[in-house]
Amino acid sequence: LQRTEAQILFRLPKTRALVFVIKTYTYPLEDIKAEGLGPDLADAIEGLEKGNVKEIFEYKRGPVWAEKVKAYLRS
């Protein structure tokens, strides 16, 4: 599954309280591949690995799944 988050921050008009909302969407990798977006997602995974904060790749356990997922997405 591919997971995407939408994050929204807004202020309530009367109380001025801040509200932070997270909506998570998940998509089967098969759907992403079928739409022709597999190579784009594989590139994004590589970007995560080579990015400014390489620790995020480790935190997301990239070494465990990344190579197999990229190979599937590009096949």
All heavy atoms as a GROMACS GRO file, in nm:
protein
  608
    1LEU      N    1   0.083  -0.119   0.000
    1LEU     CA    2   0.000   0.000   0.000
    1LEU      C    3   0.088   0.125   0.000
    1LEU      O    4   0.190   0.129   0.066
    1LEU     CB    5  -0.088   0.004   0.124
    1LEU     CG    6  -0.203  -0.091   0.133
    1LEU    CD1    7  -0.273  -0.076   0.267
    1LEU    CD2    8  -0.300  -0.076   0.022
    2GLN      N    9   0.044   0.223  -0.071
    2GLN     CA   10   0.105   0.355  -0.067
    2GLN      C   11   0.021   0.440   0.028
    2GLN      O   12  -0.101   0.438   0.021
    2GLN     CB   13   0.107   0.418  -0.206
    2GLN     CG   14   0.141   0.564  -0.208
    2GLN     CD   15   0.280   0.596  -0.160
    2GLN    OE1   16   0.370   0.516  -0.172
    2GLN    NE2   17   0.298   0.712  -0.104
    3ARG      N   18   0.087   0.513   0.116
    3ARG     CA   19   0.017   0.596   0.213
    3ARG      C   20   0.048   0.742   0.186
    3ARG      O   21   0.162   0.779   0.168
    3ARG     CB   22   0.063   0.558   0.354
    3ARG     CG   23  -0.001   0.639   0.461
    3ARG     CD   24   0.045   0.589   0.597
    3ARG     NE   25  -0.010   0.677   0.697
    3ARG     CZ   26   0.056   0.720   0.801
    3ARG    NH1   27   0.180   0.683   0.822
    3ARG    NH2   28   0.000   0.801   0.887
    4THR      N   29  -0.057   0.823   0.184
    4THR     CA   30  -0.043   0.967   0.165
    4THR      C   31  -0.121   1.038   0.274
    4THR      O   32  -0.229   0.995   0.311
    4THR     CB   33  -0.099   1.009   0.027
    4THR    OG1   34  -0.032   0.934  -0.074
    4THR    CG2   35  -0.080   1.155   0.001
    5GLU      N   36  -0.065   1.146   0.325
    5GLU     CA   37  -0.133   1.224   0.428
    5GLU      C   38  -0.164   1.364   0.377
    5GLU      O   39  -0.082   1.425   0.309
    5GLU     CB   40  -0.045   1.239   0.553
    5GLU     CG   41  -0.030   1.114   0.634
    5GLU     CD   42   0.051   1.139   0.759
    5GLU    OE1   43   0.101   1.251   0.780
    5GLU    OE2   44   0.064   1.044   0.836
    6ALA      N   45  -0.281   1.412   0.412
    6ALA     CA   46  -0.316   1.552   0.391
    6ALA      C   47  -0.324   1.615   0.530
    6ALA      O   48  -0.394   1.564   0.618
    6ALA     CB   49  -0.450   1.564   0.321
    7GLN      N   50  -0.248   1.721   0.552
    7GLN     CA   51  -0.246   1.787   0.682
    7GLN      C   52  -0.305   1.927   0.668
    7GLN      O   53  -0.268   2.001   0.577
    7GLN     CB   54  -0.104   1.793   0.735
    7GLN     CG   55  -0.042   1.657   0.752
    7GLN     CD   56   0.102   1.664   0.799
    7GLN    OE1   57   0.159   1.770   0.815
    7GLN    NE2   58   0.160   1.548   0.822
    8ILE      N   59  -0.394   1.962   0.760
    8ILE     CA   60  -0.462   2.091   0.755
    8ILE      C   61  -0.450   2.156   0.893
    8ILE      O   62  -0.473   2.092   0.996
    8ILE     CB   63  -0.610   2.075   0.717
    8ILE    CG1   64  -0.623   2.004   0.582
    8ILE    CG2   65  -0.681   2.210   0.714
    8ILE    CD1   66  -0.763   1.956   0.552
    9LEU      N   67  -0.415   2.282   0.894
    9LEU     CA   68  -0.407   2.359   1.017
    9LEU      C   69  -0.496   2.481   1.000
    9LEU      O   70  -0.482   2.556   0.903
    9LEU     CB   71  -0.261   2.401   1.043
    9LEU     CG   72  -0.234   2.483   1.168
    9LEU    CD1   73  -0.259   2.402   1.293
    9LEU    CD2   74  -0.090   2.533   1.165
   10PHE      N   75  -0.590   2.501   1.093
   10PHE     CA   76  -0.674   2.619   1.085
   10PHE      C   77  -0.712   2.666   1.224
   10PHE      O   78  -0.697   2.593   1.322
   10PHE     CB   79  -0.798   2.594   0.997
   10PHE     CG   80  -0.891   2.488   1.046
   10PHE    CD1   81  -1.001   2.520   1.123
   10PHE    CD2   82  -0.870   2.355   1.013
   10PHE    CE1   83  -1.088   2.423   1.167
   10PHE    CE2   84  -0.957   2.256   1.056
   10PHE     CZ   85  -1.066   2.291   1.134
   11ARG      N   86  -0.762   2.790   1.232
   11ARG     CA   87  -0.801   2.850   1.359
   11ARG      C   88  -0.952   2.865   1.363
   11ARG      O   89  -1.014   2.910   1.267
   11ARG     CB   90  -0.734   2.986   1.375
   11ARG     CG   91  -0.752   3.046   1.512
   11ARG     CD   92  -0.678   3.178   1.526
   11ARG     NE   93  -0.535   3.167   1.514
   11ARG     CZ   94  -0.451   3.134   1.613
   11ARG    NH1   95  -0.498   3.104   1.733
   11ARG    NH2   96  -0.322   3.129   1.593
   12LEU      N   97  -1.012   2.826   1.475
   12LEU     CA   98  -1.156   2.842   1.492
   12LEU      C   99  -1.188   2.990   1.512
   12LEU      O  100  -1.118   3.060   1.585
   12LEU     CB  101  -1.205   2.760   1.611
   12LEU     CG  102  -1.190   2.608   1.597
   12LEU    CD1  103  -1.231   2.539   1.727
   12LEU    CD2  104  -1.271   2.556   1.481
   13PRO      N  105  -1.293   3.038   1.446
   13PRO     CA  106  -1.320   3.182   1.448
   13PRO      C  107  -1.358   3.238   1.586
   13PRO      O  108  -1.312   3.346   1.622
   13PRO     CB  109  -1.434   3.200   1.349
   13PRO     CG  110  -1.487   3.065   1.320
   13PRO     CD  111  -1.384   2.966   1.359
   14LYS      N  112  -1.437   3.168   1.664
   14LYS     CA  113  -1.482   3.224   1.792
   14LYS      C  114  -1.379   3.209   1.903
   14LYS      O  115  -1.348   3.303   1.974
   14LYS     CB  116  -1.614   3.158   1.835
   14LYS     CG  117  -1.733   3.201   1.753
   14LYS     CD  118  -1.860   3.143   1.810
   14LYS     CE  119  -1.978   3.188   1.725
   14LYS     NZ  120  -2.104   3.134   1.778
   15THR      N  121  -1.325   3.087   1.917
   15THR     CA  122  -1.232   3.061   2.028
   15THR      C  123  -1.088   3.090   1.993
   15THR      O  124  -1.004   3.098   2.081
   15THR     CB  125  -1.243   2.914   2.072
   15THR    OG1  126  -1.198   2.831   1.964
   15THR    CG2  127  -1.384   2.879   2.114
   16ARG      N  128  -1.057   3.102   1.864
   16ARG     CA  129  -0.921   3.123   1.814
   16ARG      C  130  -0.831   3.003   1.841
   16ARG      O  131  -0.710   3.010   1.830
   16ARG     CB  132  -0.858   3.251   1.871
   16ARG     CG  133  -0.940   3.377   1.852
   16ARG     CD  134  -0.960   3.419   1.710
   16ARG     NE  135  -0.834   3.457   1.651
   16ARG     CZ  136  -0.807   3.457   1.521
   16ARG    NH1  137  -0.900   3.420   1.437
   16ARG    NH2  138  -0.692   3.491   1.476
   17ALA      N  139  -0.892   2.890   1.879
   17ALA     CA  140  -0.815   2.768   1.902
   17ALA      C  141  -0.761   2.716   1.768
   17ALA      O  142  -0.825   2.731   1.664
   17ALA     CB  143  -0.903   2.662   1.966
   18LEU      N  144  -0.642   2.658   1.773
   18LEU     CA  145  -0.583   2.597   1.654
   18LEU      C  146  -0.628   2.452   1.643
   18LEU      O  147  -0.631   2.380   1.743
   18LEU     CB  148  -0.431   2.601   1.660
   18LEU     CG  149  -0.367   2.736   1.633
   18LEU    CD1  150  -0.217   2.729   1.658
   18LEU    CD2  151  -0.394   2.782   1.491
   19VAL      N  152  -0.661   2.410   1.522
   19VAL     CA  153  -0.703   2.273   1.496
   19VAL      C  154  -0.608   2.216   1.391
   19VAL      O  155  -0.585   2.277   1.287
   19VAL     CB  156  -0.848   2.267   1.446
   19VAL    CG1  157  -0.889   2.124   1.416
   19VAL    CG2  158  -0.942   2.329   1.548
   20PHE      N  159  -0.554   2.100   1.420
   20PHE     CA  160  -0.465   2.030   1.328
   20PHE      C  161  -0.532   1.899   1.290
   20PHE      O  162  -0.563   1.818   1.376
   20PHE     CB  163  -0.329   2.006   1.394
   20PHE     CG  164  -0.229   1.938   1.305
   20PHE    CD1  165  -0.188   1.996   1.187
   20PHE    CD2  166  -0.175   1.816   1.342
   20PHE    CE1  167  -0.095   1.936   1.105
   20PHE    CE2  168  -0.081   1.754   1.261
   20PHE     CZ  169  -0.042   1.814   1.143
   21VAL      N  170  -0.555   1.878   1.161
   21VAL     CA  171  -0.625   1.759   1.112
   21VAL      C  172  -0.532   1.682   1.018
   21VAL      O  173  -0.466   1.742   0.933
   21VAL     CB  174  -0.754   1.799   1.036
   21VAL    CG1  175  -0.825   1.677   0.982
   21VAL    CG2  176  -0.845   1.882   1.124
   22ILE      N  177  -0.530   1.553   1.035
   22ILE     CA  178  -0.454   1.466   0.944
   22ILE      C  179  -0.550   1.366   0.884
   22ILE      O  180  -0.623   1.296   0.955
   22ILE     CB  181  -0.342   1.390   1.018
   22ILE    CG1  182  -0.242   1.488   1.081
   22ILE    CG2  183  -0.271   1.294   0.923
   22ILE    CD1  184  -0.139   1.421   1.166
   23LYS      N  185  -0.553   1.360   0.752
   23LYS     CA  186  -0.634   1.260   0.681
   23LYS      C  187  -0.536   1.171   0.605
   23LYS      O  188  -0.454   1.218   0.528
   23LYS     CB  189  -0.730   1.329   0.583
   23LYS     CG  190  -0.806   1.235   0.493
   23LYS     CD  191  -0.899   1.145   0.570
   23LYS     CE  192  -0.976   1.056   0.474
   23LYS     NZ  193  -1.046   0.950   0.537
   24THR      N  194  -0.545   1.043   0.629
   24THR     CA  195  -0.455   0.947   0.566
   24THR      C  196  -0.528   0.872   0.456
   24THR      O  197  -0.640   0.824   0.476
   24THR     CB  198  -0.401   0.847   0.671
   24THR    OG1  199  -0.336   0.921   0.774
   24THR    CG2  200  -0.304   0.750   0.609
   25TYR      N  201  -0.466   0.863   0.341
   25TYR     CA  202  -0.517   0.788   0.227
   25TYR      C  203  -0.420   0.674   0.199
   25TYR      O  204  -0.298   0.694   0.203
   25TYR     CB  205  -0.526   0.876   0.102
   25TYR     CG  206  -0.613   0.998   0.119
   25TYR    CD1  207  -0.560   1.117   0.165
   25TYR    CD2  208  -0.749   0.993   0.090
   25TYR    CE1  209  -0.639   1.230   0.180
   25TYR    CE2  210  -0.829   1.104   0.106
   25TYR     CZ  211  -0.773   1.223   0.151
   25TYR     OH  212  -0.852   1.333   0.166
   26THR      N  213  -0.472   0.556   0.170
   26THR     CA  214  -0.387   0.445   0.130
   26THR      C  215  -0.434   0.392  -0.004
   26THR      O  216  -0.554   0.388  -0.032
   26THR     CB  217  -0.389   0.331   0.235
   26THR    OG1  218  -0.522   0.290   0.257
   26THR    CG2  219  -0.326   0.376   0.366
   27TYR      N  220  -0.336   0.356  -0.086
   27TYR     CA  221  -0.364   0.305  -0.220
   27TYR      C  222  -0.283   0.177  -0.242
   27TYR      O  223  -0.163   0.175  -0.211
   27TYR     CB  224  -0.322   0.407  -0.326
   27TYR     CG  225  -0.383   0.542  -0.308
   27TYR    CD1  226  -0.318   0.642  -0.237
   27TYR    CD2  227  -0.509   0.571  -0.360
   27TYR    CE1  228  -0.374   0.767  -0.220
   27TYR    CE2  229  -0.566   0.697  -0.343
   27TYR     CZ  230  -0.497   0.794  -0.273
   27TYR     OH  231  -0.554   0.918  -0.256
   28PRO      N  232  -0.343   0.073  -0.295
   28PRO     CA  233  -0.265  -0.047  -0.328
   28PRO      C  234  -0.160  -0.015  -0.434
   28PRO      O  235  -0.186   0.061  -0.528
   28PRO     CB  236  -0.369  -0.145  -0.383
   28PRO     CG  237  -0.501  -0.094  -0.333
   28PRO     CD  238  -0.487   0.055  -0.322
   29LEU      N  239  -0.042  -0.072  -0.418
   29LEU     CA  240   0.065  -0.051  -0.518
   29LEU      C  241   0.020  -0.096  -0.656
   29LEU      O  242   0.060  -0.037  -0.757
   29LEU     CB  243   0.192  -0.126  -0.477
   29LEU     CG  244   0.265  -0.068  -0.356
   29LEU    CD1  245   0.384  -0.157  -0.320
   29LEU    CD2  246   0.309   0.074  -0.381
   30GLU      N  247  -0.065  -0.198  -0.662
   30GLU     CA  248  -0.114  -0.247  -0.791
   30GLU      C  249  -0.190  -0.137  -0.866
   30GLU      O  250  -0.178  -0.125  -0.988
   30GLU     CB  251  -0.206  -0.369  -0.773
   30GLU     CG  252  -0.138  -0.491  -0.717
   30GLU     CD  253  -0.130  -0.493  -0.564
   30GLU    OE1  254  -0.180  -0.399  -0.497
   30GLU    OE2  255  -0.071  -0.587  -0.511
   31ASP      N  256  -0.267  -0.057  -0.792
   31ASP     CA  257  -0.343   0.052  -0.855
   31ASP      C  258  -0.249   0.160  -0.909
   31ASP      O  259  -0.270   0.213  -1.018
   31ASP     CB  260  -0.441   0.114  -0.756
   31ASP     CG  261  -0.556   0.022  -0.717
   31ASP    OD1  262  -0.565  -0.090  -0.775
   31ASP    OD2  263  -0.635   0.060  -0.631
   32ILE      N  264  -0.148   0.193  -0.831
   32ILE     CA  265  -0.053   0.296  -0.875
   32ILE      C  266   0.020   0.249  -1.000
   32ILE      O  267   0.036   0.324  -1.096
   32ILE     CB  268   0.045   0.328  -0.761
   32ILE    CG1  269  -0.032   0.394  -0.646
   32ILE    CG2  270   0.160   0.416  -0.809
   32ILE    CD1  271   0.043   0.405  -0.518
   33LYS      N  272   0.060   0.124  -0.999
   33LYS     CA  273   0.130   0.068  -1.116
   33LYS      C  274   0.037   0.064  -1.237
   33LYS      O  275   0.077   0.100  -1.348
   33LYS     CB  276   0.181  -0.072  -1.081
   33LYS     CG  277   0.267  -0.133  -1.188
   33LYS     CD  278   0.323  -0.266  -1.140
   33LYS     CE  279   0.398  -0.333  -1.253
   33LYS     NZ  280   0.453  -0.460  -1.214
   34ALA      N  281  -0.088   0.023  -1.216
   34ALA     CA  282  -0.184   0.014  -1.328
   34ALA      C  283  -0.212   0.150  -1.390
   34ALA      O  284  -0.241   0.158  -1.510
   34ALA     CB  285  -0.315  -0.050  -1.278
   35GLU      N  286  -0.202   0.256  -1.312
   35GLU     CA  287  -0.223   0.391  -1.364
   35GLU      C  288  -0.101   0.445  -1.438
   35GLU      O  289  -0.103   0.556  -1.489
   35GLU     CB  290  -0.261   0.486  -1.251
   35GLU     CG  291  -0.398   0.460  -1.194
   35GLU     CD  292  -0.435   0.557  -1.084
   35GLU    OE1  293  -0.373   0.665  -1.074
   35GLU    OE2  294  -0.527   0.524  -1.006
   36GLY      N  295   0.007   0.366  -1.439
   36GLY     CA  296   0.128   0.409  -1.507
   36GLY      C  297   0.218   0.498  -1.423
   36GLY      O  298   0.312   0.559  -1.474
   37LEU      N  299   0.192   0.503  -1.293
   37LEU     CA  300   0.269   0.590  -1.205
   37LEU      C  301   0.377   0.516  -1.126
   37LEU      O  302   0.442   0.576  -1.040
   37LEU     CB  303   0.174   0.662  -1.109
   37LEU     CG  304   0.071   0.753  -1.176
   37LEU    CD1  305  -0.029   0.804  -1.074
   37LEU    CD2  306   0.140   0.866  -1.248
   38GLY      N  307   0.396   0.390  -1.156
   38GLY     CA  308   0.496   0.310  -1.085
   38GLY      C  309   0.636   0.370  -1.090
   38GLY      O  310   0.701   0.386  -0.986
   39PRO      N  311   0.686   0.406  -1.208
   39PRO     CA  312   0.821   0.464  -1.214
   39PRO      C  313   0.834   0.595  -1.136
   39PRO      O  314   0.938   0.620  -1.073
   39PRO     CB  315   0.844   0.488  -1.364
   39PRO     CG  316   0.756   0.386  -1.430
   39PRO     CD  317   0.634   0.377  -1.342
   40ASP      N  318   0.729   0.675  -1.134
   40ASP     CA  319   0.733   0.801  -1.058
   40ASP      C  320   0.745   0.774  -0.908
   40ASP      O  321   0.821   0.840  -0.838
   40ASP     CB  322   0.609   0.885  -1.085
   40ASP     CG  323   0.604   0.940  -1.226
   40ASP    OD1  324   0.711   0.952  -1.290
   40ASP    OD2  325   0.493   0.971  -1.272
   41LEU      N  326   0.669   0.677  -0.859
   41LEU     CA  327   0.676   0.643  -0.718
   41LEU      C  328   0.812   0.582  -0.684
   41LEU      O  329   0.870   0.613  -0.580
   41LEU     CB  330   0.562   0.549  -0.678
   41LEU     CG  331   0.558   0.508  -0.530
   41LEU    CD1  332   0.556   0.630  -0.439
   41LEU    CD2  333   0.437   0.419  -0.504
   42ALA      N  334   0.864   0.499  -0.772
   42ALA     CA  335   0.998   0.441  -0.751
   42ALA      C  336   1.103   0.552  -0.743
   42ALA      O  337   1.192   0.548  -0.658
   42ALA     CB  338   1.031   0.341  -0.861
   43ASP      N  339   1.091   0.652  -0.829
   43ASP     CA  340   1.184   0.767  -0.825
   43ASP      C  341   1.170   0.843  -0.693
   43ASP      O  342   1.270   0.888  -0.636
   43ASP     CB  343   1.158   0.862  -0.942
   43ASP     CG  344   1.197   0.804  -1.077
   43ASP    OD1  345   1.267   0.701  -1.080
   43ASP    OD2  346   1.154   0.861  -1.179
   44ALA      N  347   1.048   0.858  -0.645
   44ALA     CA  348   1.025   0.927  -0.518
   44ALA      C  349   1.088   0.851  -0.402
   44ALA      O  350   1.144   0.911  -0.309
   44ALA     CB  351   0.876   0.948  -0.495
   45ILE      N  352   1.081   0.718  -0.407
   45ILE     CA  353   1.144   0.636  -0.304
   45ILE      C  354   1.295   0.658  -0.305
   45ILE      O  355   1.358   0.673  -0.201
   45ILE     CB  356   1.108   0.487  -0.322
   45ILE    CG1  357   0.958   0.467  -0.294
   45ILE    CG2  358   1.192   0.399  -0.231
   45ILE    CD1  359   0.905   0.331  -0.339
   46GLU      N  360   1.354   0.662  -0.424
   46GLU     CA  361   1.497   0.689  -0.435
   46GLU      C  362   1.531   0.829  -0.383
   46GLU      O  363   1.634   0.849  -0.320
   46GLU     CB  364   1.544   0.673  -0.578
   46GLU     CG  365   1.552   0.528  -0.619
   46GLU     CD  366   1.594   0.507  -0.764
   46GLU    OE1  367   1.600   0.606  -0.841
   46GLU    OE2  368   1.620   0.391  -0.798
   47GLY      N  369   1.443   0.925  -0.409
   47GLY     CA  370   1.464   1.060  -0.358
   47GLY      C  371   1.463   1.064  -0.206
   47GLY      O  372   1.541   1.138  -0.145
   48LEU      N  373   1.377   0.984  -0.145
   48LEU     CA  374   1.373   0.976   0.000
   48LEU      C  375   1.506   0.923   0.054
   48LEU      O  376   1.559   0.973   0.152
   48LEU     CB  377   1.257   0.886   0.044
   48LEU     CG  378   1.235   0.866   0.192
   48LEU    CD1  379   1.197   0.998   0.259
   48LEU    CD2  380   1.128   0.762   0.215
   49GLU      N  381   1.559   0.823  -0.015
   49GLU     CA  382   1.684   0.761   0.027
   49GLU      C  383   1.803   0.856   0.012
   49GLU      O  384   1.894   0.856   0.094
   49GLU     CB  385   1.708   0.635  -0.055
   49GLU     CG  386   1.828   0.555  -0.014
   49GLU     CD  387   1.841   0.425  -0.091
   49GLU    OE1  388   1.762   0.401  -0.184
   49GLU    OE2  389   1.932   0.348  -0.057
   50LYS      N  390   1.802   0.937  -0.091
   50LYS     CA  391   1.916   1.025  -0.121
   50LYS      C  392   1.894   1.168  -0.076
   50LYS      O  393   1.978   1.254  -0.099
   50LYS     CB  394   1.941   1.024  -0.272
   50LYS     CG  395   1.979   0.888  -0.325
   50LYS     CD  396   1.988   0.887  -0.475
   50LYS     CE  397   2.015   0.747  -0.525
   50LYS     NZ  398   2.006   0.737  -0.669
   51GLY      N  399   1.782   1.195  -0.010
   51GLY     CA  400   1.743   1.332   0.025
   51GLY      C  401   1.828   1.394   0.134
   51GLY      O  402   1.928   1.338   0.181
   52ASN      N  403   1.786   1.512   0.175
   52ASN     CA  404   1.858   1.591   0.276
   52ASN      C  405   1.858   1.525   0.413
   52ASN      O  406   1.950   1.545   0.491
   52ASN     CB  407   1.796   1.730   0.289
   52ASN     CG  408   1.809   1.810   0.163
   52ASN    OD1  409   1.877   1.772   0.071
   52ASN    ND2  410   1.743   1.924   0.161
   53VAL      N  411   1.752   1.452   0.443
   53VAL     CA  412   1.739   1.389   0.575
   53VAL      C  413   1.734   1.238   0.554
   53VAL      O  414   1.629   1.177   0.556
   53VAL     CB  415   1.612   1.440   0.648
   53VAL    CG1  416   1.607   1.388   0.790
   53VAL    CG2  417   1.606   1.592   0.648
   54LYS      N  418   1.850   1.181   0.536
   54LYS     CA  419   1.858   1.037   0.506
   54LYS      C  420   1.806   0.951   0.621
   54LYS      O  421   1.767   0.837   0.601
   54LYS     CB  422   2.001   1.001   0.471
   54LYS     CG  423   2.045   1.066   0.343
   54LYS     CD  424   2.185   1.028   0.304
   54LYS     CE  425   2.213   1.092   0.171
   54LYS     NZ  426   2.326   1.176   0.169
   55GLU      N  427   1.803   1.008   0.741
   55GLU     CA  428   1.751   0.933   0.856
   55GLU      C  429   1.604   0.899   0.839
   55GLU      O  430   1.557   0.800   0.896
   55GLU     CB  431   1.771   1.014   0.985
   55GLU     CG  432   1.916   1.038   1.023
   55GLU     CD  433   1.979   1.156   0.949
   55GLU    OE1  434   1.908   1.230   0.879
   55GLU    OE2  435   2.101   1.174   0.965
   56ILE      N  436   1.531   0.978   0.762
   56ILE     CA  437   1.389   0.949   0.739
   56ILE      C  438   1.374   0.814   0.668
   56ILE      O  439   1.285   0.736   0.699
   56ILE     CB  440   1.322   1.062   0.657
   56ILE    CG1  441   1.317   1.190   0.737
   56ILE    CG2  442   1.182   1.021   0.611
   56ILE    CD1  443   1.227   1.186   0.858
   57PHE      N  444   1.463   0.787   0.572
   57PHE     CA  445   1.460   0.660   0.500
   57PHE      C  446   1.479   0.544   0.599
   57PHE      O  447   1.409   0.444   0.591
   57PHE     CB  448   1.568   0.659   0.392
   57PHE     CG  449   1.565   0.538   0.305
   57PHE    CD1  450   1.465   0.521   0.211
   57PHE    CD2  451   1.663   0.441   0.313
   57PHE    CE1  452   1.462   0.410   0.128
   57PHE    CE2  453   1.661   0.330   0.231
   57PHE     CZ  454   1.560   0.315   0.139
   58GLU      N  455   1.571   0.559   0.691
   58GLU     CA  456   1.592   0.456   0.794
   58GLU      C  457   1.470   0.446   0.885
   58GLU      O  458   1.425   0.336   0.917
   58GLU     CB  459   1.716   0.490   0.877
   58GLU     CG  460   1.845   0.492   0.799
   58GLU     CD  461   1.897   0.353   0.769
   58GLU    OE1  462   1.870   0.260   0.847
   58GLU    OE2  463   1.965   0.339   0.666
   59TYR      N  464   1.416   0.561   0.925
   59TYR     CA  465   1.300   0.564   1.014
   59TYR      C  466   1.180   0.493   0.950
   59TYR      O  467   1.105   0.423   1.018
   59TYR     CB  468   1.266   0.710   1.046
   59TYR     CG  469   1.137   0.728   1.123
   59TYR    CD1  470   1.130   0.698   1.258
   59TYR    CD2  471   1.023   0.775   1.058
   59TYR    CE1  472   1.012   0.714   1.328
   59TYR    CE2  473   0.904   0.792   1.129
   59TYR     CZ  474   0.900   0.761   1.263
   59TYR     OH  475   0.783   0.777   1.331
   60LYS      N  476   1.163   0.510   0.820
   60LYS     CA  477   1.053   0.447   0.747
   60LYS      C  478   1.085   0.302   0.710
   60LYS      O  479   1.011   0.237   0.639
   60LYS     CB  480   1.021   0.525   0.620
   60LYS     CG  481   0.983   0.668   0.644
   60LYS     CD  482   0.836   0.679   0.663
   60LYS     CE  483   0.795   0.826   0.674
   60LYS     NZ  484   0.660   0.840   0.714
   61ARG      N  485   1.199   0.251   0.758
   61ARG     CA  486   1.245   0.113   0.733
   61ARG      C  487   1.268   0.085   0.585
   61ARG      O  488   1.248  -0.026   0.536
   61ARG     CB  489   1.148   0.012   0.796
   61ARG     CG  490   1.142   0.029   0.948
   61ARG     CD  491   1.066  -0.076   1.023
   61ARG     NE  492   1.084  -0.212   0.981
   61ARG     CZ  493   1.180  -0.296   1.023
   61ARG    NH1  494   1.269  -0.253   1.109
   61ARG    NH2  495   1.185  -0.418   0.981
   62GLY      N  496   1.311   0.188   0.513
   62GLY     CA  497   1.339   0.177   0.371
   62GLY      C  498   1.431   0.062   0.332
   62GLY      O  499   1.405  -0.007   0.234
   63PRO      N  500   1.538   0.039   0.409
   63PRO     CA  501   1.628  -0.072   0.373
   63PRO      C  502   1.557  -0.208   0.368
   63PRO      O  503   1.602  -0.299   0.300
   63PRO     CB  504   1.735  -0.069   0.482
   63PRO     CG  505   1.739   0.075   0.525
   63PRO     CD  506   1.595   0.120   0.518
   64VAL      N  507   1.447  -0.221   0.439
   64VAL     CA  508   1.375  -0.349   0.443
   64VAL      C  509   1.291  -0.370   0.318
   64VAL      O  510   1.283  -0.481   0.266
   64VAL     CB  511   1.286  -0.355   0.570
   64VAL    CG1  512   1.199  -0.479   0.570
   64VAL    CG2  513   1.370  -0.346   0.696
   65TRP      N  514   1.228  -0.264   0.265
   65TRP     CA  515   1.129  -0.281   0.158
   65TRP      C  516   1.160  -0.210   0.028
   65TRP      O  517   1.106  -0.245  -0.076
   65TRP     CB  518   0.992  -0.235   0.208
   65TRP     CG  519   0.991  -0.094   0.261
   65TRP    CD1  520   1.001  -0.058   0.391
   65TRP    CD2  521   0.981   0.027   0.186
   65TRP    NE1  522   0.998   0.079   0.403
   65TRP    CE2  523   0.986   0.134   0.278
   65TRP    CE3  524   0.968   0.056   0.051
   65TRP    CZ2  525   0.978   0.267   0.239
   65TRP    CZ3  526   0.961   0.190   0.011
   65TRP    CH2  527   0.966   0.293   0.105
   66ALA      N  528   1.245  -0.110   0.029
   66ALA     CA  529   1.258  -0.020  -0.087
   66ALA      C  530   1.299  -0.091  -0.216
   66ALA      O  531   1.238  -0.067  -0.322
   66ALA     CB  532   1.355   0.092  -0.055
   67GLU      N  533   1.399  -0.174  -0.213
   67GLU     CA  534   1.448  -0.236  -0.337
   67GLU      C  535   1.342  -0.323  -0.402
   67GLU      O  536   1.323  -0.318  -0.524
   67GLU     CB  537   1.577  -0.315  -0.312
   67GLU     CG  538   1.696  -0.226  -0.279
   67GLU     CD  539   1.724  -0.121  -0.386
   67GLU    OE1  540   1.719  -0.152  -0.507
   67GLU    OE2  541   1.749  -0.005  -0.348
   68LYS      N  542   1.272  -0.401  -0.322
   68LYS     CA  543   1.169  -0.488  -0.378
   68LYS      C  544   1.051  -0.408  -0.432
   68LYS      O  545   0.997  -0.440  -0.539
   68LYS     CB  546   1.122  -0.589  -0.273
   68LYS     CG  547   1.226  -0.694  -0.243
   68LYS     CD  548   1.178  -0.794  -0.144
   68LYS     CE  549   1.288  -0.893  -0.114
   68LYS     NZ  550   1.250  -0.995  -0.017
   69VAL      N  551   1.012  -0.304  -0.360
   69VAL     CA  552   0.900  -0.222  -0.406
   69VAL      C  553   0.937  -0.150  -0.536
   69VAL      O  554   0.859  -0.146  -0.631
   69VAL     CB  555   0.855  -0.124  -0.297
   69VAL    CG1  556   0.755  -0.023  -0.350
   69VAL    CG2  557   0.795  -0.201  -0.179
   70LYS      N  558   1.057  -0.092  -0.542
   70LYS     CA  559   1.102  -0.022  -0.663
   70LYS      C  560   1.107  -0.118  -0.782
   70LYS      O  561   1.063  -0.083  -0.892
   70LYS     CB  562   1.238   0.043  -0.642
   70LYS     CG  563   1.234   0.163  -0.549
   70LYS     CD  564   1.365   0.237  -0.543
   70LYS     CE  565   1.479   0.153  -0.493
   70LYS     NZ  566   1.605   0.226  -0.480
   71ALA      N  567   1.157  -0.238  -0.759
   71ALA     CA  568   1.164  -0.337  -0.868
   71ALA      C  569   1.024  -0.371  -0.917
   71ALA      O  570   1.001  -0.380  -1.038
   71ALA     CB  571   1.236  -0.462  -0.821
   72TYR      N  572   0.931  -0.390  -0.827
   72TYR     CA  573   0.792  -0.420  -0.866
   72TYR      C  574   0.730  -0.303  -0.943
   72TYR      O  575   0.668  -0.323  -1.047
   72TYR     CB  576   0.707  -0.450  -0.741
   72TYR     CG  577   0.560  -0.458  -0.773
   72TYR    CD1  578   0.508  -0.568  -0.838
   72TYR    CD2  579   0.474  -0.354  -0.739
   72TYR    CE1  580   0.373  -0.576  -0.870
   72TYR    CE2  581   0.339  -0.360  -0.771
   72TYR     CZ  582   0.290  -0.471  -0.836
   72TYR     OH  583   0.157  -0.477  -0.867
   73LEU      N  584   0.749  -0.183  -0.895
   73LEU     CA  585   0.689  -0.066  -0.959
   73LEU      C  586   0.745  -0.042  -1.100
   73LEU      O  587   0.676   0.011  -1.187
   73LEU     CB  588   0.710   0.059  -0.873
   73LEU     CG  589   0.632   0.061  -0.743
   73LEU    CD1  590   0.679   0.176  -0.655
   73LEU    CD2  591   0.482   0.070  -0.768
   74ARG      N  592   0.869  -0.083  -1.120
   74ARG     CA  593   0.933  -0.061  -1.252
   74ARG      C  594   0.921  -0.181  -1.344
   74ARG      O  595   0.965  -0.173  -1.459
   74ARG     CB  596   1.079  -0.025  -1.231
   74ARG     CG  597   1.096   0.114  -1.170
   74ARG     CD  598   1.238   0.152  -1.154
   74ARG     NE  599   1.251   0.292  -1.115
   74ARG     CZ  600   1.337   0.337  -1.027
   74ARG    NH1  601   1.422   0.254  -0.967
   74ARG    NH2  602   1.340   0.465  -0.996
   75SER      N  603   0.862  -0.288  -1.297
   75SER     CA  604   0.851  -0.410  -1.382
   75SER      C  605   0.734  -0.402  -1.478
   75SER      O  606   0.644  -0.323  -1.463
   75SER     CB  607   0.835  -0.534  -1.294
   75SER     OG  608   0.714  -0.530  -1.222
   0.00000   0.00000   0.00000
